Amino acid sequence: MALALYHAEIIGKVGAMIGGLTYGAKAATAEQHIQQALKLTPDAPIAHVEYANVLLLLHGDKREDAAAGAFEKAARLKPRDAMEALDAAFAREQLE
């Protein structure tokens, strides 16, 4: 998950070309890492929250509906501990 956000945040801030040349950041790599995180931790709200963040960083408004769906999924998951409860609450706040 962290590597997905690393790539996505760089691209979101400086763009794909500069991010790729300067930091080696790639959108495809970000998407591969976040998909792997979702595959490994499908019941963790944070995985869906970060998936939404990756979508927004890489695609902006074009993938806003998919990001909202990821936030909705995170908000619906049953938290297993206090941190997951905070993650689910954060997802609900993003939907408001």
MOPAC internal coordinates of N, CA, C and O (Angstrom, degrees):
PM7 1SCF
backbone

  N    0.0000 0     0.00 0     0.00 0    0    0    0
  C    1.4322 1     0.00 0     0.00 0    1    0    0
  C    1.5318 1   110.24 1     0.00 0    2    1    0
  O    1.2310 1   120.88 1   138.44 1    3    2    1
  N    1.3046 1   115.91 1   -41.56 1    3    2    1
  C    1.4653 1   119.29 1  -177.83 1    5    3    2
  C    1.5236 1   111.42 1   -63.52 1    6    5    3
  O    1.2310 1   120.26 1   139.84 1    7    6    5
  N    1.3273 1   117.11 1   -40.16 1    7    6    5
  C    1.4641 1   119.45 1   179.24 1    9    7    6
  C    1.5223 1   111.38 1   -67.75 1   10    9    7
  O    1.2310 1   120.27 1   145.32 1   11   10    9
  N    1.3155 1   117.09 1   -34.68 1   11   10    9
  C    1.4654 1   120.15 1   176.61 1   13   11   10
  C    1.5208 1   109.77 1   -60.97 1   14   13   11
  O    1.2310 1   120.85 1   133.82 1   15   14   13
  N    1.3188 1   115.97 1   -46.18 1   15   14   13
  C    1.4663 1   119.87 1  -179.83 1   17   15   14
  C    1.5195 1   112.00 1   -68.97 1   18   17   15
  O    1.2310 1   120.12 1   145.60 1   19   18   17
  N    1.3157 1   117.37 1   -34.40 1   19   18   17
  C    1.4661 1   120.67 1   176.57 1   21   19   18
  C    1.5249 1   109.65 1   -56.38 1   22   21   19
  O    1.2310 1   120.71 1   126.72 1   23   22   21
  N    1.3158 1   116.25 1   -53.28 1   23   22   21
  C    1.4634 1   120.75 1  -178.84 1   25   23   22
  C    1.5293 1   110.95 1   -64.15 1   26   25   23
  O    1.2310 1   120.41 1   133.62 1   27   26   25
  N    1.3241 1   116.81 1   -46.38 1   27   26   25
  C    1.4645 1   120.63 1  -176.19 1   29   27   26
  C    1.5279 1   112.22 1   -65.71 1   30   29   27
  O    1.2310 1   120.05 1   138.65 1   31   30   29
  N    1.3184 1   117.52 1   -41.35 1   31   30   29
  C    1.4670 1   119.78 1  -178.91 1   33   31   30
  C    1.5230 1   111.65 1   -66.53 1   34   33   31
  O    1.2310 1   120.33 1   140.49 1   35   34   33
  N    1.3074 1   116.97 1   -39.51 1   35   34   33
  C    1.4683 1   119.42 1   177.86 1   37   35   34
  C    1.5234 1   109.93 1   -63.54 1   38   37   35
  O    1.2310 1   120.37 1   132.09 1   39   38   37
  N    1.3186 1   116.89 1   -47.91 1   39   38   37
  C    1.4633 1   120.56 1   179.95 1   41   39   38
  C    1.5221 1   110.34 1   -63.16 1   42   41   39
  O    1.2310 1   120.47 1   140.35 1   43   42   41
  N    1.3267 1   116.70 1   -39.65 1   43   42   41
  C    1.4588 1   120.48 1   178.47 1   45   43   42
  C    1.5211 1   112.88 1   -62.98 1   46   45   43
  O    1.2310 1   120.24 1   148.42 1   47   46   45
  N    1.3214 1   117.15 1   -31.58 1   47   46   45
  C    1.4706 1   120.86 1  -177.21 1   49   47   46
  C    1.5266 1   113.36 1   -88.06 1   50   49   47
  O    1.2310 1   120.01 1   135.09 1   51   50   49
  N    1.3359 1   117.58 1   -44.91 1   51   50   49
  C    1.4704 1   119.46 1  -173.11 1   53   51   50
  C    1.5214 1   113.77 1  -115.32 1   54   53   51
  O    1.2310 1   119.99 1   174.69 1   55   54   53
  N    1.3203 1   117.63 1    -5.31 1   55   54   53
  C    1.4557 1   120.67 1  -179.68 1   57   55   54
  C    1.5184 1   112.13 1    94.74 1   58   57   55
  O    1.2310 1   121.57 1   -16.59 1   59   58   57
  N    1.3201 1   114.60 1   163.41 1   59   58   57
  C    1.4625 1   120.51 1  -174.61 1   61   59   58
  C    1.5241 1   112.44 1   -67.86 1   62   61   59
  O    1.2310 1   120.09 1   137.75 1   63   62   61
  N    1.3268 1   117.44 1   -42.25 1   63   62   61
  C    1.4614 1   119.37 1  -175.83 1   65   63   62
  C    1.5308 1   111.60 1   -67.43 1   66   65   63
  O    1.2310 1   120.30 1   126.55 1   67   66   65
  N    1.3275 1   117.03 1   -53.45 1   67   66   65
  C    1.4719 1   120.59 1  -179.68 1   69   67   66
  C    1.5282 1   110.08 1   -64.83 1   70   69   67
  O    1.2310 1   120.41 1   137.73 1   71   70   69
  N    1.3311 1   116.82 1   -42.27 1   71   70   69
  C    1.4611 1   120.24 1   178.86 1   73   71   70
  C    1.5128 1   112.63 1   -61.21 1   74   73   71
  O    1.2310 1   120.97 1   141.07 1   75   74   73
  N    1.3273 1   115.75 1   -38.93 1   75   74   73
  C    1.4588 1   119.85 1   178.70 1   77   75   74
  C    1.5130 1   112.64 1   -69.76 1   78   77   75
  O    1.2310 1   120.91 1   135.82 1   79   78   77
  N    1.3302 1   115.86 1   -44.18 1   79   78   77
  C    1.4643 1   119.95 1  -178.79 1   81   79   78
  C    1.5211 1   112.46 1   -69.63 1   82   81   79
  O    1.2310 1   120.49 1   138.05 1   83   82   81
  N    1.3201 1   116.66 1   -41.95 1   83   82   81
  C    1.4582 1   121.01 1  -174.12 1   85   83   82
  C    1.5270 1   113.30 1   -83.60 1   86   85   83
  O    1.2310 1   120.64 1   136.76 1   87   86   85
  N    1.3327 1   116.37 1   -43.24 1   87   86   85
  C    1.4628 1   120.51 1  -172.95 1   89   87   86
  C    1.5283 1   113.84 1  -116.32 1   90   89   87
  O    1.2310 1   120.05 1   174.06 1   91   90   89
  N    1.3182 1   117.51 1    -5.94 1   91   90   89
  C    1.4593 1   120.11 1  -176.12 1   93   91   90
  C    1.5160 1   113.25 1    73.90 1   94   93   91
  O    1.2310 1   120.44 1  -160.94 1   95   94   93
  N    1.3257 1   116.77 1    19.06 1   95   94   93
  C    1.4633 1   121.28 1  -178.66 1   97   95   94
  C    1.5259 1   110.05 1   -75.98 1   98   97   95
  O    1.2310 1   121.41 1   -43.67 1   99   98   97
  N    1.3298 1   114.90 1   136.33 1   99   98   97
  C    1.4600 1   120.36 1   179.90 1  101   99   98
  C    1.5267 1   109.65 1  -136.05 1  102  101   99
  O    1.2310 1   120.74 1   -45.10 1  103  102  101
  N    1.3170 1   116.19 1   134.90 1  103  102  101
  C    1.4634 1   121.13 1   178.90 1  105  103  102
  C    1.5254 1   110.73 1   -61.62 1  106  105  103
  O    1.2310 1   120.21 1   138.03 1  107  106  105
  N    1.3234 1   117.20 1   -41.97 1  107  106  105
  C    1.4672 1   120.54 1  -179.20 1  109  107  106
  C    1.5271 1   111.12 1   -61.65 1  110  109  107
  O    1.2310 1   120.57 1   142.22 1  111  110  109
  N    1.3142 1   116.52 1   -37.78 1  111  110  109
  C    1.4665 1   120.39 1   178.61 1  113  111  110
  C    1.5223 1   110.40 1   -67.14 1  114  113  111
  O    1.2310 1   120.45 1   138.11 1  115  114  113
  N    1.3230 1   116.74 1   -41.89 1  115  114  113
  C    1.4700 1   120.44 1   177.27 1  117  115  114
  C    1.5203 1   110.11 1   -58.86 1  118  117  115
  O    1.2310 1   120.57 1   134.31 1  119  118  117
  N    1.3245 1   116.51 1   -45.69 1  119  118  117
  C    1.4617 1   120.11 1  -178.46 1  121  119  118
  C    1.5279 1   111.49 1   -67.12 1  122  121  119
  O    1.2310 1   119.81 1   142.76 1  123  122  121
  N    1.3285 1   117.97 1   -37.24 1  123  122  121
  C    1.4705 1   120.48 1   176.79 1  125  123  122
  C    1.5256 1   111.07 1   -62.97 1  126  125  123
  O    1.2310 1   120.69 1   135.29 1  127  126  125
  N    1.3227 1   116.28 1   -44.71 1  127  126  125
  C    1.4694 1   119.91 1  -178.60 1  129  127  126
  C    1.5242 1   111.56 1   -65.78 1  130  129  127
  O    1.2310 1   119.79 1   138.59 1  131  130  129
  N    1.3155 1   118.01 1   -41.41 1  131  130  129
  C    1.4656 1   119.08 1  -178.15 1  133  131  130
  C    1.5258 1   110.24 1   -71.26 1  134  133  131
  O    1.2310 1   119.77 1   145.41 1  135  134  133
  N    1.3257 1   118.04 1   -34.59 1  135  134  133
  C    1.4694 1   120.12 1   176.02 1  137  135  134
  C    1.5314 1   110.49 1   -64.56 1  138  137  135
  O    1.2310 1   120.50 1   141.13 1  139  138  137
  N    1.3115 1   116.64 1   -38.87 1  139  138  137
  C    1.4696 1   120.62 1   177.10 1  141  139  138
  C    1.5292 1   110.36 1   -64.85 1  142  141  139
  O    1.2310 1   120.29 1   139.05 1  143  142  141
  N    1.3173 1   117.04 1   -40.95 1  143  142  141
  C    1.4672 1   120.73 1   177.83 1  145  143  142
  C    1.5232 1   110.61 1   -62.13 1  146  145  143
  O    1.2310 1   120.22 1   137.56 1  147  146  145
  N    1.3304 1   117.18 1   -42.44 1  147  146  145
  C    1.4668 1   120.55 1   178.41 1  149  147  146
  C    1.5257 1   111.22 1   -65.09 1  150  149  147
  O    1.2310 1   120.69 1   143.26 1  151  150  149
  N    1.3135 1   116.29 1   -36.74 1  151  150  149
  C    1.4653 1   120.81 1   179.04 1  153  151  150
  C    1.5274 1   110.94 1   -66.77 1  154  153  151
  O    1.2310 1   120.60 1   140.07 1  155  154  153
  N    1.3306 1   116.47 1   -39.93 1  155  154  153
  C    1.4650 1   121.09 1  -177.52 1  157  155  154
  C    1.5214 1   113.27 1   -79.89 1  158  157  155
  O    1.2310 1   120.18 1   149.31 1  159  158  157
  N    1.3332 1   117.27 1   -30.69 1  159  158  157
  C    1.4679 1   120.70 1  -176.01 1  161  159  158
  C    1.5300 1   110.92 1  -133.61 1  162  161  159
  O    1.2310 1   119.88 1  -118.17 1  163  162  161
  N    1.3347 1   117.84 1    61.83 1  163  162  161
  C    1.4658 1   119.97 1  -175.47 1  165  163  162
  C    1.5272 1   114.17 1   -66.98 1  166  165  163
  O    1.2310 1   120.13 1   159.45 1  167  166  165
  N    1.3298 1   117.36 1   -20.55 1  167  166  165
  C    1.4618 1   120.42 1  -178.15 1  169  167  166
  C    1.5203 1   113.37 1   -99.20 1  170  169  167
  O    1.2310 1   120.10 1  -171.34 1  171  170  169
  N    1.3262 1   117.42 1     8.66 1  171  170  169
  C    1.4678 1   121.31 1   179.45 1  173  171  170
  C    1.5292 1   109.35 1   -96.54 1  174  173  171
  O    1.2310 1   120.02 1   -60.29 1  175  174  173
  N    1.3254 1   117.56 1   119.71 1  175  174  173
  C    1.4648 1   119.57 1   179.57 1  177  175  174
  C    1.5276 1   113.37 1   -55.25 1  178  177  175
  O    1.2310 1   120.07 1   144.15 1  179  178  177
  N    1.3268 1   117.47 1   -35.85 1  179  178  177
  C    1.4640 1   119.99 1  -176.55 1  181  179  178
  C    1.5234 1   111.56 1   -63.07 1  182  181  179
  O    1.2310 1   119.69 1   146.91 1  183  182  181
  N    1.3160 1   118.19 1   -33.09 1  183  182  181
  C    1.4667 1   120.40 1   179.06 1  185  183  182
  C    1.5238 1   110.49 1   -62.42 1  186  185  183
  O    1.2310 1   120.43 1   140.24 1  187  186  185
  N    1.3141 1   116.79 1   -39.76 1  187  186  185
  C    1.4671 1   120.98 1  -179.41 1  189  187  186
  C    1.5271 1   111.25 1   -76.16 1  190  189  187
  O    1.2310 1   120.62 1   144.68 1  191  190  189
  N    1.3269 1   116.42 1   -35.32 1  191  190  189
  C    1.4688 1   120.17 1   175.33 1  193  191  190
  C    1.5244 1   109.68 1   -62.25 1  194  193  191
  O    1.2310 1   120.55 1   133.61 1  195  194  193
  N    1.3086 1   116.55 1   -46.39 1  195  194  193
  C    1.4616 1   119.48 1  -178.86 1  197  195  194
  C    1.5278 1   111.98 1   -70.35 1  198  197  195
  O    1.2310 1   120.18 1   148.82 1  199  198  197
  N    1.3275 1   117.27 1   -31.18 1  199  198  197
  C    1.4609 1   120.22 1   173.77 1  201  199  198
  C    1.5290 1   109.29 1   -60.88 1  202  201  199
  O    1.2310 1   120.63 1   134.66 1  203  202  201
  N    1.3201 1   116.40 1   -45.34 1  203  202  201
  C    1.4660 1   120.22 1   177.41 1  205  203  202
  C    1.5235 1   110.67 1   -60.43 1  206  205  203
  O    1.2310 1   120.30 1   136.94 1  207  206  205
  N    1.3178 1   117.03 1   -43.06 1  207  206  205
  C    1.4668 1   120.37 1   179.31 1  209  207  206
  C    1.5239 1   111.75 1   -62.81 1  210  209  207
  O    1.2310 1   120.28 1   138.27 1  211  210  209
  N    1.3294 1   117.08 1   -41.73 1  211  210  209
  C    1.4671 1   120.74 1   178.00 1  213  211  210
  C    1.5246 1   109.89 1   -61.80 1  214  213  211
  O    1.2310 1   120.32 1   134.99 1  215  214  213
  N    1.3256 1   116.99 1   -45.01 1  215  214  213
  C    1.4686 1   119.90 1   178.75 1  217  215  214
  C    1.5235 1   111.47 1   -58.95 1  218  217  215
  O    1.2310 1   120.57 1   135.28 1  219  218  217
  N    1.3226 1   116.53 1   -44.72 1  219  218  217
  C    1.4676 1   119.89 1  -178.68 1  221  219  218
  C    1.5257 1   111.59 1   -68.05 1  222  221  219
  O    1.2310 1   120.26 1   140.12 1  223  222  221
  N    1.3221 1   117.11 1   -39.88 1  223  222  221
  C    1.4627 1   120.02 1   179.54 1  225  223  222
  C    1.5233 1   112.19 1   -66.61 1  226  225  223
  O    1.2310 1   120.36 1   140.08 1  227  226  225
  N    1.3166 1   116.92 1   -39.92 1  227  226  225
  C    1.4605 1   120.39 1  -176.08 1  229  227  226
  C    1.5262 1   113.57 1   -84.06 1  230  229  227
  O    1.2310 1   120.75 1   145.74 1  231  230  229
  N    1.3377 1   116.16 1   -34.26 1  231  230  229
  C    1.4634 1   119.17 1  -170.92 1  233  231  230
  C    1.5228 1   114.75 1  -122.48 1  234  233  231
  O    1.2310 1   120.07 1   169.97 1  235  234  233
  N    1.3221 1   117.48 1   -10.03 1  235  234  233
  C    1.4609 1   120.59 1   179.01 1  237  235  234
  C    1.5166 1   112.60 1    58.67 1  238  237  235
  O    1.2310 1   120.96 1    42.36 1  239  238  237
  N    1.3217 1   115.78 1  -137.64 1  239  238  237
  C    1.4611 1   122.01 1  -175.50 1  241  239  238
  C    1.5257 1   113.48 1   -62.82 1  242  241  239
  O    1.2310 1   120.13 1   156.73 1  243  242  241
  N    1.3087 1   117.36 1   -23.27 1  243  242  241
  C    1.4712 1   120.60 1  -177.87 1  245  243  242
  C    1.5292 1   112.17 1   -62.13 1  246  245  243
  O    1.2310 1   120.31 1   150.07 1  247  246  245
  N    1.3097 1   117.00 1   -29.93 1  247  246  245
  C    1.4754 1   120.86 1  -178.60 1  249  247  246
  C    1.5225 1   111.61 1  -116.40 1  250  249  247
  O    1.2310 1   120.63 1  -156.43 1  251  250  249
  N    1.3296 1   116.40 1    23.57 1  251  250  249
  C    1.4647 1   120.87 1  -178.21 1  253  251  250
  C    1.5304 1   111.99 1   -60.87 1  254  253  251
  O    1.2310 1   119.95 1   141.29 1  255  254  253
  N    1.3254 1   117.70 1   -38.71 1  255  254  253
  C    1.4641 1   120.34 1   179.38 1  257  255  254
  C    1.5252 1   111.50 1   -64.95 1  258  257  255
  O    1.2310 1   120.48 1   138.36 1  259  258  257
  N    1.3170 1   116.68 1   -41.64 1  259  258  257
  C    1.4670 1   120.28 1   177.95 1  261  259  258
  C    1.5268 1   110.41 1   -65.76 1  262  261  259
  O    1.2310 1   120.44 1   141.56 1  263  262  261
  N    1.3309 1   116.77 1   -38.44 1  263  262  261
  C    1.4663 1   120.54 1   177.66 1  265  263  262
  C    1.5246 1   110.19 1   -64.51 1  266  265  263
  O    1.2310 1   120.37 1   137.93 1  267  266  265
  N    1.3264 1   116.91 1   -42.07 1  267  266  265
  C    1.4690 1   120.27 1   177.71 1  269  267  266
  C    1.5241 1   110.22 1   -61.83 1  270  269  267
  O    1.2310 1   120.34 1   141.01 1  271  270  269
  N    1.3244 1   116.96 1   -38.99 1  271  270  269
  C    1.4632 1   120.36 1   176.71 1  273  271  270
  C    1.5198 1   112.09 1   -62.51 1  274  273  271
  O    1.2310 1   120.47 1   141.55 1  275  274  273
  N    1.3168 1   116.70 1   -38.45 1  275  274  273
  C    1.4652 1   120.62 1   177.89 1  277  275  274
  C    1.5264 1   110.76 1   -67.50 1  278  277  275
  O    1.2310 1   120.36 1   139.14 1  279  278  277
  N    1.3358 1   116.92 1   -40.86 1  279  278  277
  C    1.4678 1   119.67 1   176.19 1  281  279  278
  C    1.5302 1   110.31 1   -63.48 1  282  281  279
  O    1.2310 1   120.12 1   139.53 1  283  282  281
  N    1.3337 1   117.38 1   -40.47 1  283  282  281
  C    1.4677 1   120.58 1   178.40 1  285  283  282
  C    1.5234 1   110.88 1   -62.08 1  286  285  283
  O    1.2310 1   120.60 1   136.95 1  287  286  285
  N    1.3227 1   116.45 1   -43.05 1  287  286  285
  C    1.4691 1   120.60 1   178.49 1  289  287  286
  C    1.5275 1   110.22 1   -61.37 1  290  289  287
  O    1.2310 1   120.22 1   134.78 1  291  290  289
  N    1.3252 1   117.18 1   -45.22 1  291  290  289
  C    1.4674 1   121.09 1   179.13 1  293  291  290
  C    1.5226 1   110.93 1   -61.52 1  294  293  291
  O    1.2310 1   120.59 1   139.77 1  295  294  293
  N    1.3217 1   116.48 1   -40.23 1  295  294  293
  C    1.4655 1   120.94 1  -178.51 1  297  295  294
  C    1.5267 1   111.73 1   -67.54 1  298  297  295
  O    1.2310 1   119.98 1   149.77 1  299  298  297
  N    1.3317 1   117.64 1   -30.23 1  299  298  297
  C    1.4719 1   122.01 1  -178.00 1  301  299  298
  C    1.5259 1   113.50 1   -81.98 1  302  301  299
  O    1.2310 1   120.04 1   158.64 1  303  302  301
  N    1.3267 1   117.52 1   -21.36 1  303  302  301
  C    1.4633 1   119.95 1  -176.65 1  305  303  302
  C    1.5233 1   111.31 1   -67.49 1  306  305  303
  O    1.2310 1   121.23 1   -35.14 1  307  306  305
  N    1.3244 1   115.25 1   144.86 1  307  306  305
  C    1.4649 1   120.51 1   179.18 1  309  307  306
  C    1.5240 1   109.25 1   -81.94 1  310  309  307
  O    1.2310 1   120.43 1   -61.81 1  311  310  309
  N    1.3331 1   116.78 1   118.19 1  311  310  309
  C    1.4720 1   119.60 1  -179.69 1  313  311  310
  C    1.5275 1   111.29 1   -66.63 1  314  313  311
  O    1.2310 1   121.29 1   -38.67 1  315  314  313
  N    1.3266 1   115.13 1   141.33 1  315  314  313
  C    1.4633 1   121.10 1   178.15 1  317  315  314
  C    1.5219 1   112.12 1   -98.88 1  318  317  315
  O    1.2310 1   120.40 1   167.78 1  319  318  317
  N    1.3213 1   116.85 1   -12.22 1  319  318  317
  C    1.4610 1   120.32 1   178.37 1  321  319  318
  C    1.5304 1   108.60 1  -156.44 1  322  321  319
  O    1.2310 1   120.85 1     0.62 1  323  322  321
  N    1.3156 1   115.98 1  -179.38 1  323  322  321
  C    1.4661 1   120.92 1  -175.76 1  325  323  322
  C    1.5254 1   112.15 1   -64.45 1  326  325  323
  O    1.2310 1   120.00 1   141.81 1  327  326  325
  N    1.3182 1   117.60 1   -38.19 1  327  326  325
  C    1.4635 1   120.08 1  -179.74 1  329  327  326
  C    1.5213 1   110.80 1   -65.16 1  330  329  327
  O    1.2310 1   120.44 1   137.20 1  331  330  329
  N    1.3211 1   116.77 1   -42.80 1  331  330  329
  C    1.4581 1   119.86 1   177.76 1  333  331  330
  C    1.5261 1   111.18 1   -65.17 1  334  333  331
  O    1.2310 1   120.14 1   146.94 1  335  334  333
  N    1.3317 1   117.34 1   -33.06 1  335  334  333
  C    1.4663 1   120.23 1   175.93 1  337  335  334
  C    1.5271 1   110.22 1   -64.21 1  338  337  335
  O    1.2310 1   120.45 1   139.80 1  339  338  337
  N    1.3230 1   116.74 1   -40.20 1  339  338  337
  C    1.4687 1   120.32 1   176.75 1  341  339  338
  C    1.5256 1   111.26 1   -66.01 1  342  341  339
  O    1.2310 1   120.34 1   140.12 1  343  342  341
  N    1.3247 1   116.96 1   -39.88 1  343  342  341
  C    1.4650 1   120.61 1   178.36 1  345  343  342
  C    1.5282 1   110.91 1   -63.39 1  346  345  343
  O    1.2310 1   120.36 1   136.67 1  347  346  345
  N    1.3267 1   116.92 1   -43.33 1  347  346  345
  C    1.4653 1   121.04 1   178.78 1  349  347  346
  C    1.5294 1   110.55 1   -65.35 1  350  349  347
  O    1.2310 1   120.38 1   140.63 1  351  350  349
  N    1.3262 1   116.88 1   -39.37 1  351  350  349
  C    1.4695 1   120.49 1   177.62 1  353  351  350
  C    1.5269 1   110.63 1   -64.81 1  354  353  351
  O    1.2310 1   120.26 1   139.72 1  355  354  353
  N    1.3162 1   117.11 1   -40.28 1  355  354  353
  C    1.4633 1   120.92 1   176.95 1  357  355  354
  C    1.5274 1   110.12 1   -60.83 1  358  357  355
  O    1.2310 1   120.58 1   137.03 1  359  358  357
  N    1.3261 1   116.50 1   -42.97 1  359  358  357
  C    1.4704 1   120.33 1   179.06 1  361  359  358
  C    1.5251 1   110.60 1   -60.81 1  362  361  359
  O    1.2310 1   120.29 1   137.89 1  363  362  361
  N    1.3322 1   117.05 1   -42.11 1  363  362  361
  C    1.4718 1   120.01 1   177.96 1  365  363  362
  C    1.5215 1   110.97 1   -62.16 1  366  365  363
  O    1.2310 1   120.21 1   140.14 1  367  366  365
  N    1.3304 1   117.20 1   -39.86 1  367  366  365
  C    1.4670 1   120.93 1   178.77 1  369  367  366
  C    1.5267 1   111.57 1   -62.88 1  370  369  367
  O    1.2310 1   120.28 1   144.02 1  371  370  369
  N    1.3215 1   117.06 1   -35.98 1  371  370  369
  C    1.4638 1   120.45 1  -179.48 1  373  371  370
  C    1.5208 1   111.83 1   -67.31 1  374  373  371
  O    1.2310 1   120.58 1   156.25 1  375  374  373
  N    1.3145 1   116.50 1   -23.75 1  375  374  373
  C    1.4599 1   121.03 1  -179.23 1  377  375  374
  C    1.5254 1   112.78 1   -82.72 1  378  377  375
  O    1.2310 1   120.30 1   165.10 1  379  378  377
  N    1.3128 1   117.03 1   -14.90 1  379  378  377
  C    1.4760 1   120.46 1  -177.84 1  381  379  378
  C    1.5052 1   112.43 1   -80.34 1  382  381  379
  O    1.2310 1   120.10 1   180.00 1  383  382  381

